[in-house]
Amino acid sequence: MRTGTRAKTKTARSERRVERRAERRAERRAQADYTGGVYGSMLAASVVIGAGSLGSFPRAELVLLLLLTGVVFWIAHVHAQLFGARLAQQAPDRRVVLRACREEWPIVKAAVPPAAAVAVSPLLGLDVRGALWLALSVAVAGQVGWSVAAARRAGASARLMAVTATVNLLLGLLIISFKIVLTH
């Protein structure tokens, strides 16, 4: 009988632990900050513009350049977040480090769609120049999408979401205009 009670107690503790983890995950999702996604999309668009002199394997190089640049900037942002204001207060523990990594991860996530666009561009019959334009368009669309997601998550009105989408679209078009000016 005691063994049955212990098993029930152990099961109840395990269930509470699972519930607490689920609650923490839900809380993290509710507090998600998409500004890193907006920033990462702008970064990806800038990488595409600067990728005018690619070598023998331009598509593979651009995919790697997009992804690796996203990772490097993610590391830089995590480092800045951890050691900026926090270092003066106390050394960060594992939980703080993981939270900072998670919060800045949208920078990397934003590089994936433009990189994927470049990777599938041969299937669409695009040459390298077409792949660059596709990646740039995907990056700008991501920038707009991330900004609207951030505004929506913050509880913004439909009007404010439209404003943020418009501002980010204009910023994306500005980046595109740089590409046009620099390549013509």
Secondary structure, 3 states (H helix, E strand, C coil): CHHHHHHHHHHHHHHHHHHHHHHHHHHHHHCCCCHHHHHHHHHHHHHHHHCCCCCCCHHHHHHHHHHHHHHHHHHHHHHHHHHCCHHHHCCCCHHHHHHHHHHHCHHHHHHHHHHHHHHHHHHHCCCHHHHHHHHHHHHHHHHHHHHHHHHHHCCCCHHHHHHHHHHHHHHHHHHHHHHHHHHC
